[in-house]
């Protein structure tokens, strides 16, 4: 599958402009999903800013799991 083939549907939307880069400040419950959806939309460079630490108590909001 060609790399751009996964974005064929977005290319059909007239006037849609996907930025090359985007910044997300805060990667918790909302920022995590925002960054994920930006990546799935075709944004090629994401700048993620968050000084927090991923802890077991906040994994319920993220698409991550505990590992050793």
N, C-alpha and C positions, 0 to 999 in steps of 0.2 A: 504494500500500500504506500503510495507516495506520501511524503510528510504532510503536505497541505490538504490531502484528501479528507482528513478528519474535520476540516473547517469548511467544507463545501456548502453546507446549509447556511452558515453565517454569511458566506459570500453572496448568497442570493438575496439578502436583505439590502435593499437599496438605501444608500446613505449611511450604512453602518461602518464606523471607523474603529478598529481595534487598536489601542495604543501599543507601541513597542515595549514600553516600560510603565510600571505602576508601583506606587509605594503603599504599604499597609502599615499603619501605626497601631500596634496592639494586636497580638495574634492569639487572643483568647477565644471565647465562644463565638463571637461575631467575626473578628478579624481572620481567624483560621479559615472559616468557610468563604469569606470574601476572597482571600488569597487563592483558595482552591478553585473557586469559580472563575477568577481572572485567568488562572493558568489554563483551565479547560476551555476558555473562550479564545485562547490564542495569544495572550500576552507573553512575550518571550523573555522578559526580564522583570522579576519581582524583587523589590527591596522590602524586606520584612524587618520591622523595628519593634522590639519588645524586650524589656529588661527583666521580665518575670522568669521564673524557673518552672518547667513542667513537673508537676507533682502528681502522685497517684490520686489525690483528692479532686483534681480538675480534669482527669482523663475522660470523665463522662461527657464533656462538652467537645471533645476532640476526636478525630478519626485515628486515634493512636491506641496502642495497647501496651501494657506493662511487659517488659522483657528483661532478661538477666544481663 
